[in-house]
């Protein structure tokens, strides 16, 4: 915590010192900002805080490592408390973002989320540092603007488990007004970890229709993550029942006995979204192959995991979703009425290891199936710009099949009620 404050203070003092050499103006629109009159220097401070409250209702009898009682994970959770510095010095842009909510368990620099510098190169932007790899639609969307409280299984909540912010180099550009791409080569690590393991891949987006209040978005992404013992794991863990819910492993690359030192995960993902008026529909499908997850017949075997979701949201108060070309993702509009904006949303989400059976056991459950389904219903109220209240209700089912032929199918049904208070500037 102390080192984080010292670091941010050093950045601020350095920036103020530079600003003092120029005629500058100070504004407070979306956060305090200093900008030189010649436009060569700019720095701004932003922040966000997400306070969540959860109430979990387990189904009995349970299996595995599920809830011990109806209230063992109930209560409050500071999900995010971000402080963000952004700005530029001549043609060099930068961003430093720290999450103080996790600082106690992941001290600085592990608590850094984004920390990068970028510069214009040709028609696009070259970025160096820690940031999100260019992956799917919901993964690249800001946590301030995701429609439901949790991301689906096609994101770092599932397919890219634990690999949301990585260190490396990336380049993204709009080839045409409606066509863009991003490519990256990164270490499978955060700041504060050894720079080992590697991921490379990219994402492309196309807007066949791009008009105000009428947007059709199509895209796909590919990636290959190769981990070793000192890097983040190439694994898939789906969390059902919200942030305080249950983790179900769907496979770990290299978990098979006798597997080599380095093992890979290869993923292809397709995405589509259509926003017309106050209605937005979107969905993604991801297929991921994990190397050497288990043994069958004395031989190492790979396994495949599929994940997909379909989602719909509608603004009762008539606002339109905002499309952000710089990310290739949707954002939220400003409230248009004096009572704010009211949004209803729903999502169906499924993830499963399609190779799990009584002979092959990549999920390590010793059963015939390995599947998680989640239905999420949500209401969002935006009373003012920068403030949002979210109410989510999860209906979940984890199915691991049976342990032998003729045995009863094992399921875990969990329902959860979650509320978030979100403030950002």
N, C-alpha and C positions, 0 to 999 in steps of 0.2 A: 504494500500500500504506500509506504513512504517513498520507495523508489519510483513508483508511478507518479506521485505528486511532484517529485523532483524533476522527473523527465518532462512532464507537461509544463511545469514552470519554466524550465530551460527553453523549451520551444517557444513559449509565449514571450519571454524576455528577449530572446534572439529576434523574434518577429517584430516586437515593438521597437527594438533598437534599429532594425532596418527601416521600419515605417517612419521613424523620427528623421531620417535623412530625406524624406519626400513630403510634399504637401499631400495630406491624406484626409479622408472623410470617414465618419463613423455612422453606421446605420444599425437599426435593429428590426430587420424584417426577416422572420424565420430564424432569429438568433443574432447575437451581436457580431458585427463584421467591420473590419477596418480595410479600407481600399485607398490606394494612392491615386492621386488625380490623373497620373499618366497611365494608369491601368497595369503597371508592371509588378505591383505588389498587392496581395490580398490575403487576409486571414480571417477565418470565422470560427466561432465556437457553437456547437450544437450538442444536444443531449436528449436522452430518452430514458424513461423508466417504465417498466412493466411489472405491476404487482398482481399476482395470481392467487386465487383462492380455489381449493379443490374439495370435493366431497365424493368419495368412492363407495360404490355399492357392489360387493362381490357376489358371485353365484356359488352356491355350495352343492355338492362337494367340489373342491378345487383339486388341481394336480400341480406337480412340479413346485416352482418357487413363487407361487401366487400369493395373494393377500392373506395375511394371518387373521385379520379381523376386519370389520366394516369401517374402522376409523384409523388404521395404523399408518395411513399416508394422508389423512385429511389435514387441512390447515392452509397457512399462508406460504407463499413462495415468491421471493424477489427473483423474477425470471431474468430480467435485464436491467442494468443501470449503466448506460453508456455515456461517456464524455467523448466528443469528437472534435478534432481540430482539422479543418480543411483550408486550403488556400493555394496560392501560387507565387512564385518568384520568377519574373520574366516568363519564359516558356515552360517552366518546370512546375507541375502540379503535385500536391502532396495530400495525404490523409493519414491521420493517426487516431485510432479509436480503441478505447479501453473499456472493458466491462468490469465495473467495480462490484457487481453482484456476485461474481465468481472469484474475486480476488482472494478471499479467505482460503479457498480450497485449491485455487490455481493462481498463485501469486505472480506478479509481474516478472518476466514478460509473457508468461503463459496466458495471462488475462487479456492480452492484446487481441483484438479481432481483425482490424485492418490496419496495416502500417506499410504504406507504399509511396513511391514517387512515380510520376509518369510524364511523358513528353510526347508531343505530336511527331509522328513519323509518317510521311506520305499522307494518305487520306485518313489514317487512323491514329490510334493512341497506343504507345508502348508503355507497359507498366512493369515495375520491378519492386518486389517486396512480398508482403503477406496480404492475400485477398482471396475471394472466392474463385475457384476454377469455373470456367464457362460451361456450365451444365444446364439442367432443365429449367423450365419456366418457373415453378414454385421455388426451386432452390435459389435462383438468382434474384427473386423478389425480396425487397427489404422486409425485415421483421415488423416494421411499422405499418406495412401495407399488405401483408398476407391477409386473406379474407377470413380464415379460421385461425384459432390460437396455435395450432400445431401444423407443421408441414406434413404432406402425405409421404407414403413409403417410397416414392420415386426420388426422394431427396436425401439429405444427410441424416434425416430421421430414420431412414431404412437402407436403401441401396448403397449410399455412400457413407455409411455409419461412422460418425466421428471425424469425418474429413471435410468439414465445411470451409475452414480458412486454412490455406496452405501457403508455403513460401516458394517463390519462383518468378518466372517471367511470363508475360502474356501480351498479346496484341489483338485489338479488336477495331473493326472499321465498318462503316456503312458503304457498301460498294455502289449502291444506288439509293434513292430516297426510300425504297421499300425492301431493300435486301442488305443484310448485314451478317457478319461472322465474327467469331473470336477463337483464338487458338492459344494454348498455354503448355508450358513445360515446367513442372514444379516438383519439389521434394515432398515426400509424404511425411511432413512434419510441421509443427508450429514453431514460432520463435521460442527459444528456450529448450528445444529438443535437438538432438543430433540431426544434421542435414543428411538423412539417409532415406533409401527408398525413392521411387520416382513415379510420377504420373504424367501422362501427356494426353492431349485430346483437344476437342474443340466443339463449337456449337454454331449453327447457322439458323437464321430466321428470315422469313419471307412474309410480306404483308400484301397478299393479292388485293385486299380491299383496305384502304386507309383513308377514311373520311371521319369528320367529327361525328361521334355518335354511331359509327358503323365501321367496325374494325374486324378483319379476319387475320389471325396470326397462325402461321405454321412454322414448325421448326424441328430440328433433330440435333442430337449431340452424341459424341462417341468419346470414350476414354479407356485408358488401360493403366491400372494401378499395380505396380510391382513392389511388394513390401519385403522387408527383412526383419530380423529380430529387434532392431533398434529403431524402426520406423512405425508409424501408425499402421494398424493391421488392415489388410484387404479382407474385409468381412462385411456381413450384412446382418444387422440386428434391428428388428422392427419393434417399436414401442407402441403398445396399444393402451388406450385409456388415458391419453394426455401425458403431460410431462411427468406426473407422479404415478403413472400407470406401470404396466408390466413389460419387461424386455423379453422378447423371444428371439433366440438366435436362429437364423436361417442358413448359416454356413460360414466357415472360416477357411480361407485359402491356406493350404499348407498344414491343416490339422491332421491329415492322414498320416499314419505311422510310416516312417521312412521317407517322408516328403523332403525335397531339396531345401536349401537354405532360403532361397527367394521364390516367392509364389505370387501369381498375378490374378487380378480381377478385370475382366473385359466387359464393358457395358455399352449398349446401344439404347438410346431413348428417343422417342418421337413425341411431339406435342402439338396440340391444336387448341385454339380459343377463338370464340366469336362474341363480340360485344356489339349489341344493337340497342340504342336507347339506354334504359336503366337496367337491362338484362345482360349478364355475362355468363357464357358457358365455356368450360374448358376441361381438358383431360390430358393425361400423359400415360404412355406405356413404356416400360423399361424392361429389358432382358439382359441379365448379367450372368457371366460364367465365372465360377470360382475354380481355380486349379487345385487339385490334390486335396480335396476336402475329406475324403474317407477312403477306406479300402473295401473292396468287394472281390471275393474269390482270390484273395492274396495279392491283388493288384491295386495300385493307386488309381483313383477315379476322380473326375471332375464333376461338378454339379451346376445346374442352372436354376436361377431364381427369376421369376417374373413378378412384376409389380405394376399396378395401374390404378388410376382413380378417374372418376368423373365428378364434376363439381358445377354448381349453379349458384349465382347470386343475383339479387334484385333489389334495387333501391326503391322502396315504397314512396320516398319523397321526390323521386324523379331525377336524381343526379346521374351522370354518365361516368363510367369508369375512364380513367386517364391512362393513355398508353405512353410509356417512357422508352423512346427509341434508344437512348444511351445504354439501357439495360436489356432491351428486348423483352419487357415484362410490363404488366399492368400495375397501376397505382390507384390510390383513392382520391376522389374529388373533394373540393372544398364544400362544406355544407351550404346550401342555397337558401334555406328558409330560416326564420328566426328561432325555430325549435330544433334546428340541426338536421342532420341526415340520418335516415333509418334504413338499414340494410338487413335482408334475410338471406341466409345461405345454407347449403347442404352439400354433403360430399359422401360418396361411397368409395372405399379404398380397400384393395386386396393385395396381399403379398404372399408368395408361397415358393418353397423349394420343390420343383417339379420332379426331382429325382429321388425324393424321400420315399422309402418303402421298407418292408420288413427285412430285406436283404441289404439294401444300401441305407446308411444312416448318417448323412452329412449334417443333420441338425442335432445329433447326439441326444435324441429323445428315446431311441429304441422302439419307435412306433412306426405306423404305416403312413403318416401324413404330417405335414408341417406347413400350416396355413394360418394366416391372420386376416380377419375382416373387420373393418371399422365403418360405421355410419355415424357421421357427425352433423348435427343440426346447430345452427348458430344465428344469433341476432347481434348486430353491431349498431351502436348509437354514437354519432359524432356531433355532440352539442356545439362545439367550436372547433376552429382549426387547431390541430395539435392535441386534441383530447378525444379519446375513444373509450367507450365501455363495451366489453364483449361478454356475451353469454354463450357458452358451448355445452351441448349435451352429447355424450358419446355412448353409442351402443356397440359393444365390441364382442367378437367371438374368436377365440384361438382354438384351432382344431388340430390335435395330434393323432387322430385316428385310433388304432387299437394296437396292443402289444403282441397279440397273436390272433390267428384266425378264429373267428367266432366270439372274440372278446368284445365288450361294449366299447363303442366309440367314445373317446375322451374329448370333452370340450370344456373351455373355460369362458363363461359369459360374464362380462364386467360392464357396468354402466357407471358413468362419471358425469358430474355436474361441475363446470369450471367457470369462473368469472375473472375477467381481467380489467384493471384500471390502467390505461395507457396515457402517458403525458410525454409530449415531445416538442422540441423547438429547434 
